[in-house]
Amino acid sequence: MGCGLIANTKGGKLINVEGDPDHPINQGSLCSKGQAVFEVVTSPRRLKKVRYRAPGSALWEEKSLDWAMTTLAQRVKATRDAAFITKSPTGVTVNRTETLASIGGAAINNEECYLLAKLTRALAIVYLEHQARL
């Protein structure tokens, strides 16, 4: 979704999103993902706080963003470190992890996809998937 959008607000609230006719990529048109941006932002079902469900629990708890980021970073590092592969069975240097994967969603734009790809490569993740290719 690297297309150009024009977003209109009123009183600090988003009221309309449309394609930018002067943008060189989409020239005013929007694909289904671009058309859904308004709903992504304004949906009453949109979560605005971190929610966590402990293993085995049926209840969701609200957590701080700092807690979520720290916990996620610790778990990613522990998982990566526990199963990092430096050499293939034939002795070729591979430096990768096969215990983590990245699954992108349609609501992230091209620039975010680029940064996500850089992050996953820095973590030596080889399993990358994204809906944009469909």
VENBELFEN-V668729 format. One record per backbone hydrogen bond with DSSP energy under -0.5 kcal/mol. NH is the residue of the N-H (numbers start at 0). CO is the residue of the C=O. Records with the same first field share a line. If there is no record, write none. Layout:
# VENBELFEN-V668729
NH=CO + CO
This chain:
# VENBELFEN-V668729
5=17
6=4
7=15
9=12
12=9
14=7
15=7
17=5
18=27
19=3
20=18
22=19
26=22
27=19
28=25
34=30
35=31
36=33
39=35
40=36
41=37
42=38
45=42
49=62
51=60
53=51
56=53
60=51
62=49
67=63
68=64
69=65
70=66
71=67
72=68
73=69
74=70
75=71
76=72
77=73
78=74
79=75
80=76
81=77
82=78 + 79
83=80
84=95
85=83
87=91
90=87
93=85
94=85
95=84
96=123
97=82
101=126
103=101 + 128
107=104
112=108
113=109
114=110
115=111
116=112
117=113
118=114
119=115
120=116
121=117
122=118
123=120
124=119
125=96
126=99
127=125
128=101
130=103
132=129
133=130
